[in-house]
Amino acid sequence: MYFYRFARILLSIIFRFIYRVEVLGIENIPSEGRVIICSNHISTLDPILLGISIKRPISFMAKKELFKNKFVGKILTMLTAFPVDREGSDLSAIRNSIDILTKERILGIFPEGTRITKIDIESAKPGVSLIAYKSKSPVIPVYIESSYRIFSKVMIIIGKPISLYDSYDKKLKTEDHKNISKQILESIYSLKNK
């Protein structure tokens, strides 16, 4: 975690010089305990901006292609990120996610699975719901709005935690997880007007 903290301080200085970062709802991030941060995804810079805006370390799911370069892969691993295969059900990524949450840490997921320029609630992946359900973790929706042009504003809006508590004693099917993930995605985009 030392490297993460060092990188966070360094990147915070750099990115707060390049962008005007404004964060709303930071009080919705608990100071301890397991939680899943779910955000829309508009740029490769999103994880960095979330990482410098939230004090607690976030372990992000990142596409496995990024880990093919040994140097980049090593840096990402040191930043507590881990690979996910976006083409199918990646059981290893799900196990890693649950392990992170079991250790009472923060997991970062982009529920649409890739960068999106147009809102499509149907693109929500069932994995977000499955991980929250299996690990009994609250989900915090986050909306990022920015053009990411130099010196432009980056607005990060953090919503209130969503609990799947009512589902813990039920047997959920893939379609149920898909619907819950869609609801989570809707809650992310509902923050846009706040």
C-alpha positions in Angstrom: 0.0 0.0 0.0 3.0 2.3 0.4 3.4 2.6 -3.4 -0.4 3.3 -3.7 -0.1 6.1 -1.1 3.0 7.6 -2.8 1.3 7.4 -6.3 -1.9 9.0 -4.9 0.0 12.0 -3.4 2.0 12.5 -6.6 -0.9 12.1 -9.0 -3.1 14.3 -6.8 -0.6 17.2 -7.2 -0.3 16.7 -10.9 -4.0 16.2 -11.7 -5.3 18.9 -9.4 -3.0 21.3 -11.4 -4.2 20.0 -14.8 -7.9 19.8 -13.9 -10.3 21.6 -11.6 -11.6 18.7 -9.5 -14.8 19.0 -7.6 -16.1 16.2 -5.4 -19.7 16.1 -4.0 -20.9 13.5 -1.5 -17.5 12.4 -0.2 -19.3 11.9 3.2 -21.0 8.8 1.5 -17.7 6.9 1.5 -17.4 5.0 4.9 -14.1 5.5 6.7 -13.8 1.7 7.0 -15.4 -1.6 5.9 -16.1 -3.3 2.6 -17.7 -1.3 -0.2 -18.0 -1.4 -4.0 -17.5 1.9 -5.9 -19.4 1.7 -9.1 -18.9 4.5 -11.6 -19.7 5.4 -15.2 -16.6 5.2 -17.5 -15.8 8.0 -19.9 -12.0 8.0 -20.0 -8.9 6.0 -19.1 -8.2 8.7 -16.5 -11.4 7.8 -14.5 -9.6 5.4 -12.1 -6.9 8.0 -11.4 -9.4 10.8 -10.6 -11.4 8.5 -8.4 -8.2 7.3 -6.7 -7.1 10.9 -5.8 -10.6 12.0 -4.8 -11.3 9.1 -2.3 -8.8 8.8 0.5 -9.1 5.1 1.0 -7.2 2.9 -1.5 -9.4 1.5 -4.3 -8.6 -1.9 -6.0 -9.8 -1.6 -9.5 -10.8 -4.3 -11.9 -8.9 -3.6 -15.2 -9.1 -5.2 -18.6 -6.6 -8.1 -18.9 -5.1 -6.6 -22.0 -3.4 -3.9 -19.9 -1.4 -6.6 -18.0 0.2 -8.0 -21.2 2.9 -5.3 -21.0 5.0 -6.5 -18.1 6.0 -3.0 -16.9 2.4 -1.6 -17.0 1.1 -4.8 -15.4 3.6 -4.5 -12.6 2.6 -0.9 -11.9 -1.1 -1.8 -12.0 -0.5 -4.7 -9.6 1.4 -2.3 -7.2 -1.6 0.0 -7.4 -3.8 -3.0 -6.2 -5.5 -3.4 -9.6 -6.2 -6.8 -11.0 -7.1 -8.2 -14.4 -10.5 -9.2 -15.7 -11.5 -10.9 -19.0 -14.4 -8.8 -20.3 -15.4 -11.4 -22.9 -16.9 -14.0 -20.6 -17.5 -14.9 -16.9 -14.1 -14.4 -15.3 -14.3 -16.6 -12.1 -10.8 -15.5 -11.1 -11.7 -11.8 -11.2 -14.9 -12.6 -9.2 -12.8 -14.5 -6.6 -10.2 -11.6 -6.4 -13.1 -9.1 -5.9 -14.7 -11.1 -3.1 -11.2 -11.5 -1.5 -10.7 -7.7 -1.5 -14.1 -7.1 0.0 -13.6 -9.9 2.6 -10.5 -7.9 3.8 -12.8 -4.9 4.3 -11.3 -2.9 1.5 -12.8 -0.9 -1.4 -13.4 -2.5 -4.8 -13.7 -0.3 -7.9 -15.8 -1.4 -10.8 -17.1 0.2 -14.0 -20.4 -1.8 -14.5 -20.6 -1.1 -18.2 -17.3 -3.0 -18.7 -15.7 -0.4 -21.0 -15.6 3.3 -21.8 -19.1 4.6 -22.8 -20.0 7.8 -24.7 -23.8 7.1 -24.8 -25.9 6.0 -21.9 -27.2 2.4 -22.4 -28.6 0.9 -19.2 -28.8 -2.5 -21.0 -25.0 -2.6 -21.1 -24.8 -3.3 -17.4 -23.0 -6.5 -16.6 -24.5 -8.9 -14.0 -21.1 -9.3 -12.3 -21.5 -6.1 -10.2 -24.6 -7.5 -8.5 -23.1 -11.0 -8.2 -20.1 -9.7 -6.4 -22.1 -7.4 -4.1 -24.5 -10.3 -3.3 -21.8 -12.9 -2.7 -19.6 -10.6 -0.5 -22.6 -8.9 1.2 -21.2 -5.5 0.3 -22.9 -2.1 -0.2 -22.5 -0.5 -3.6 -21.8 3.3 -3.9 -22.8 4.8 -7.2 -20.5 7.5 -8.6 -21.0 9.8 -11.6 -18.1 11.4 -13.3 -18.7 14.3 -15.7 -15.9 16.0 -17.6 -14.5 16.6 -21.1 -11.0 15.9 -19.7 -9.6 18.9 -21.6 -6.7 20.5 -19.9 -7.7 22.9 -17.1 -11.4 21.9 -17.5 -13.6 20.8 -14.6 -13.9 17.3 -13.4 -17.1 16.8 -11.4 -17.3 13.6 -9.3 -20.7 13.0 -7.6 -20.8 10.3 -5.0 -24.2 8.9 -4.2 -25.6 7.1 -1.1 -24.8 3.4 -0.5 -27.1 0.9 -2.1 -27.7 -2.3 0.0 -28.7 -5.7 -1.4 -29.6 -6.8 2.1 -33.2 -7.8 1.0 -31.6 -10.2 -1.5 -29.2 -12.0 0.8 -31.6 -14.8 1.8 -32.8 -15.3 -1.8 -31.4 -17.5 -4.6 -30.7 -15.1 -7.4 -30.4 -16.2 -11.0 -28.3 -14.5 -13.7 -31.3 -12.5 -14.9 -31.9 -11.2 -11.4 -28.3 -10.1 -11.2 -28.6 -8.4 -14.6 -31.6 -6.5 -13.4 -30.0 -5.4 -10.1 -26.9 -4.3 -12.1 -29.2 -2.2 -14.4 -30.7 -0.6 -11.3 -27.2 0.2 -10.0 -26.3 1.8 -13.4 -29.5 3.8 -13.3 -28.6 5.1 -9.9 -25.2 6.2 -11.3 -26.8 8.2 -14.1 -29.5 9.6 -11.8 -26.6 11.5 -10.0 -26.0 13.5 -13.2 -28.8 16.0 -12.4 -27.8 16.5 -8.8 
